[in-house]
Amino acid sequence: MPKNIEQAARYIAHVGFCLLFPIKRLPLPSLWGWLKGRRGGWWRRDFCLVCAWDADSERLWAWKDELPRRRLAYYGKYFRGRGSLIAPAFLPYFYRLGENYPEASAELLYRAGKISADACRIYKQLASDGALPALELRHACGFEGARRNLRFKRALEELQRRLLIVHWGTAQETHGWESNVYELVLRAFPQAVRAAAKLSAEEARLRIARHYRQLRPQATAVDLVQVFGWSRAVAQQTLSATRKAC
């Protein structure tokens, strides 16, 4: 029997965080690997999405739109700027590491040097108008022309890598491909945001690292640097703390 989106949500909840499709030299399980029956969702050889595109890929492409809307998982370009899924139970830990607190407005984040001016503009627009499809959002923020469109795309990725916005389905804005819709994580996952404010950065890192070691017992500090973007010193310290806690 084909796997369904509810089973996909349970898999994401089990692994805590994963990729949509495998990424070379990024040691994380993927929803694709799980759908293809790979143990734990790990894909252990080179992956070419264009070559591998099939009916399962179409299902995943639809699920990435539906999972966040049903609040079954966060989806956005988080891990190395690629399609990533995070279970609601783990979202507070990652959100905390971005220092994105409930009271932190776009202006405060910008003044603190945590987001760029372009990202601040997009965040403010979403805060004011609610969830918007990409084309409407781009025009509303004044990113006209090819060069400004590139800035717009970079700012969108920046906000996703900070977990400030979430992919919130799609909308048919033109006769071509559907546009991605974006929403603030603050509104989409308010409980996760409130829970993040109660955590310390050390608690968040330790919880993430401990779970990652369960997924990948042979994990090294280099893996933590590659996957989570932590400094080598922080990764080594956190890894040592997980071993002491065992």
N, C-alpha and C positions, 0 to 999 in steps of 0.2 A: 504493500500500500504506500502511495507517495506521501512524503512528509509534508506537514502543513505548518502554517505560521504559528500556531500555538506551540507546536513542538519546537519550532525555531526559537521562540521566546524562552522556553524552558532550557534549551541548550545555552542560550546567552546568559540566563540567570545562573546556570551551573558554572560556566567558565568565567563569568564576571565581566569580561571584556575580550573583544576579538576583532578581527578584520572582516570586511565583507568578502573580499577575495584575497588570496595569498599575495604577499609582497616579498620579493627576493631580499634576503639578508635582514629580514625583520621577523625575529622568532616569536610569532604569535599564532594561535589557532585562528581558523577562519570559518565563517558560516558556510562558505563554499566547500571546505574540506569536510565539515559535518554532513552537509547534504549529499556529498559523494561517498559517504560511509567511511571516511578516514578516521582512524582511532583518535578520539579527542578533538577532531577537527584540524589536526596538524597535516599540512601538505608538505611533503619532504622532497619535492623536486621542483625544478623551474616551472613557472606558470605563465602562460600567455593567454590573456583574457580573450583576445580576438580569435585565437586558434581554438580555444575551449568553449566559446559561446554556444549554448544550446538551450533546450527547454528549461533546464534547471537554472541557467543564468537568468532567463526571463522571469522565473518565479522569484529569485533573489532580488532582482531589480524592482519588482512590485512590492516585495516585503519590506525593503528599505524605506519605502514611502509610508507603508501602513504601520510598521512597528512603533515609530515615534508618535504618530497620531493617536494610537491606542495606548500610548504611554507604557509600552512593553519594553522599550529600549531607547536609549539615545542613539541617533545616527548623525554623523557628520564627519568632516575631514579632520580627525584628531591625531591619530598615530601617523607621524611623518606626513601629514597632509593628505592622507588617503582615507577611503571609506572605512569607518570604524563604528563599532557597536559597543555600547556600555550598558550593562544592566542597571536598572534604577537603584538597586541596593548598593552598587559601587560608585554611582555617579557622585555622591557627596565627597568621597575621598579624592577623586580627580578634580572636582570643582574647587575643593579647598586648596589644592596645590596651585591653582591659578590665582588664589587670593581674590576671588570674585564673591564678595559678600553681598547679602541682600540690600544693604544700604548703599552700596557702591554704584552710583549713577555713571553714565557714560562720561560725563564731565569730570567726575572725580577720578575715574580710571585714567582718563587722558592726562589730567594734571599730574597724576602720580607717575606718568611715563609708562603705564602698563599697556596702553593701546595707542595706535596712531591716530592722527587727525581724521583720516579717511574712515577708519574703523569706528571712530567716535560718531561721525556723521551718520553712518549706517545704523548704528545702535540706537541713536536718538530717533531716527525715522521709524524704526520698528517699535520703539517704546511709545511713540506718539500714535502710530496708525495701526498697530497690531501686525499679525502675520501678513507678509507680502510676497508675491512671486518676484523672481529675480529681475525681470525686465521693468516692471512697475517700480520696484525698489531702486533700480539704477537711475531711472529717469527722475524719480522723486528726490534723489540725492544729488542730481546734477552731474552724473558721470557720463557725459555725452562724448562721442568720438572714440576711436580705437584706443588711443593712449589712455584716456580716462577709464575706458572699460577694463583695461588691464589692471589699473589701480583698484578698480571696484572688485575684481576677482581676487586680487591679493588681499584686500581688506576683508572680504568674506572668509577666506581661508584663515586669516589671522583670528577672526572672531570665533571660528569653529575650533581652532587649535587652543583657544583659551576657554572653550566650552561656554561661551557667552551666547551663542545662537545654535539652533538645532534645525536640521533638515525637517521640514514639516509638510511633506507631500509634494505634489506637483500641480501645476495649473496650465491650461492651454491658452497661451497668450498670443501665439501666432499660428500660421498654418504649418509650421515646422514642428520640431521637437517640443515637448512640454517643458515648461520652466520649473526649476526648483522653487519651492516656497520656503521662506525662512521665518522663524519665530524665536523670541528670546527664551533661553533656558529658564530664566526667572519666572516666566509665566507657564511654560510647558511642564516644568518639573519643580514646582514650588516647595514640595516637601524635601527634595534633595538639597535645594539651596539652603533651606532653614537648617537642615541637619549638618551641612558643611560648616556653617558658622560656629558650631559647637566643637569642632575638631581642631586639634593642633596640626601643623604641617608634619610633625614627626609621627603622630598617630596615623595620619593618612598614608604616608609613605610606607610605614611598617605594615599596615593592613594590605596595601596593594602588593608589596614585595612578598609578604608571607603567602598570599594567594597565588602569586605568580610562581613561586617555588613549588606549590602543590601541582600546578599545571606542568611545570618544567623543573623537576627536581635537580637537574644538573645545571641550573641557571648560575651564571657568573655575574660579577659586577659589570662586565662589559655588556652583557645582555640587558641589564637594567639601564645602562646608559643608552644603548641602541633603541630600546623600546620606549622608555619613559622620558628620555632626554635629561636625566639627572646628571650632575657632575660626577666625575669618577670618585671623588672623595665621599660624596653623599651616598652614592650607590654602594660603595664598599662598606661604609658605616651601617647602612640600612640592612645590607645582606648579613653582616655580622650579627646585628640585632635579631634577625629572624632565626639565626642558628641558636642563639642563646635562649630564645623563647621556646624552642622545640624541646 
